[in-house]
């Protein structure tokens, strides 16, 4: 066996050993992620049920919480503007700690820039949709993954509002089947 053959065999053995080591590290990372998911999202605690007087509008409202560094926030904010333009009974606004250049303007959805309120809410996801009662109590909080997810959640909120106005008991706005704060 020549020196180059020995070096080649040794190099392959090192690569195999590194692959096993990387596999073990990835398994540990997945285990830690699973444990963190069981602990819940970081933040000040449960959003649902908190009363935030600054969010009180006198009517049920939907607040889109967005972050300038979020790549999904722009398309979801744009969709929120088009969806909000067709909703008469639901007051809509967006909240961020600062404006991003790539966000479109919308007459239907005013953009509220308030770093202190954004920090006080400490919403663990971005973008997120909050449903606010007339007195400022957060009725529902959920992350948004796509513009389609936003449309589905707005339809569920509308169904909850329609159910209340017709006298049917709906138990409040329908909760999405995915992660909702407080559940």
C-alpha positions in Angstrom: 0.0 0.0 0.0 1.4 3.3 -1.0 1.4 6.5 1.1 -1.2 8.1 -1.1 -3.5 5.1 -0.7 -3.0 5.2 3.1 -3.7 9.0 3.1 -6.9 8.5 1.0 -8.2 5.8 3.4 -7.4 7.9 6.4 -9.2 10.9 4.8 -12.3 8.8 4.2 -12.3 7.5 7.7 -12.0 11.1 9.0 -15.0 12.2 6.8 -17.1 9.3 8.1 -16.2 10.1 11.7 -17.1 13.8 11.1 -20.4 12.8 9.6 -21.3 10.7 12.7 -20.3 13.6 15.0 -22.4 16.0 13.0 -25.3 13.6 13.2 -25.0 13.5 16.9 -24.9 17.2 17.3 -27.9 17.7 15.1 -29.8 15.1 17.2 -29.0 17.1 20.3 -30.1 20.4 18.7 -33.4 18.8 17.7 -33.9 17.6 21.2 -33.2 21.0 22.7 -35.6 22.6 20.1 -38.3 20.1 21.2 -37.8 21.0 24.8 -38.0 24.7 24.1 -41.2 24.2 22.2 -42.7 22.5 25.2 -41.7 25.4 27.4 -43.6 27.9 25.1 -42.6 31.0 23.4 -40.4 33.5 25.2 -42.0 36.8 26.3 -43.8 38.4 29.2 -46.3 35.6 29.4 -49.6 34.9 28.0 -50.9 37.5 25.6 -54.6 36.3 25.5 -56.5 37.9 28.4 -54.1 40.8 28.9 -55.7 44.3 28.9 -53.7 46.9 27.1 -55.5 50.3 27.3 -53.4 51.7 24.4 -55.1 49.1 22.1 -58.6 50.1 23.1 -60.6 51.4 20.1 -64.2 51.1 21.3 -64.8 48.3 18.8 -63.4 44.9 18.0 -60.1 45.4 16.2 -57.4 43.4 14.5 -53.8 44.4 15.0 -51.1 43.1 12.8 -47.8 43.1 14.7 -44.9 43.4 12.2 -41.1 43.7 12.4 -39.0 45.6 9.8 -36.5 42.8 9.8 -39.1 40.1 9.0 -39.1 38.9 5.4 -42.7 37.6 5.6 -44.1 40.9 7.1 -44.2 42.9 3.8 -46.4 40.5 1.8 -48.6 39.9 4.8 -49.0 43.6 5.5 -49.9 44.2 1.9 -52.5 41.4 2.0 -53.8 42.8 5.3 -54.4 46.1 3.5 -56.5 44.5 0.8 -58.4 42.3 3.2 -59.1 45.2 5.6 -60.5 47.3 2.8 -63.4 44.9 2.5 -64.1 44.6 6.2 -66.6 47.1 7.6 -67.2 45.7 11.1 -63.5 45.1 12.0 -61.2 48.0 12.8 -57.7 47.1 11.4 -54.3 48.6 12.1 -50.6 47.5 12.0 -48.1 48.0 14.8 -44.3 48.1 14.5 -41.4 49.7 16.4 -40.2 51.4 13.2 -41.1 51.7 9.6 -39.5 49.7 6.8 -39.0 51.2 3.4 -40.5 48.2 1.6 -43.9 48.2 3.3 -46.7 49.5 1.2 -49.0 52.3 2.4 -52.6 51.6 3.0 -55.6 53.8 3.7 -57.5 50.8 5.2 -54.7 49.8 7.6 -52.9 52.7 9.3 -49.3 51.8 10.4 -48.8 52.6 14.1 -45.2 53.2 15.0 -44.7 52.8 18.7 -41.5 51.2 20.0 -42.6 51.4 23.7 -46.0 49.6 23.0 -44.3 47.1 20.8 -41.7 46.3 23.5 -44.5 46.2 26.2 -46.6 43.7 24.2 -43.5 41.5 23.7 -45.3 39.4 21.0 -43.1 36.3 20.5 -43.8 36.0 16.8 -43.6 38.2 13.8 -45.8 38.7 12.0 -48.7 38.1 14.4 -52.4 38.9 14.4 -54.0 40.1 17.6 -57.7 40.4 18.1 -58.6 43.1 20.5 -61.8 43.6 22.4 -63.4 47.1 22.6 -61.8 47.6 26.1 -58.3 46.7 24.9 -58.3 43.1 26.1 -56.4 40.7 23.8 -58.9 38.1 22.8 -56.7 36.1 20.5 -53.0 36.1 19.4 -51.6 33.9 16.7 -48.5 33.9 14.4 -49.0 34.3 10.7 -47.1 32.1 8.2 -48.4 33.4 4.9 -50.9 35.8 3.3 -53.3 32.8 3.0 -53.0 32.2 6.7 -54.0 35.8 7.3 -57.1 35.4 5.1 -58.2 32.3 6.9 -57.8 33.9 10.3 -59.7 37.1 9.3 -62.5 34.8 8.0 -62.6 33.1 11.4 -62.7 36.4 13.2 -65.5 37.6 10.9 -67.4 34.4 11.5 -67.1 34.9 15.3 -68.3 38.5 15.0 -71.2 37.5 12.8 -72.1 34.7 15.3 -72.3 37.3 18.1 -74.3 39.8 16.2 -77.0 37.2 15.3 -77.3 36.1 18.9 -75.7 32.7 18.4 -73.2 31.6 21.0 -69.8 31.1 19.4 -67.6 31.3 22.4 -65.7 34.2 20.8 -63.6 34.2 17.7 -62.6 30.8 16.4 -59.1 29.7 17.3 -56.8 28.5 14.6 -55.7 24.9 14.7 -52.1 26.0 15.0 -50.1 27.7 17.8 -52.2 30.2 19.7 -50.9 32.1 22.8 -52.3 30.7 26.0 -53.3 27.3 24.7 
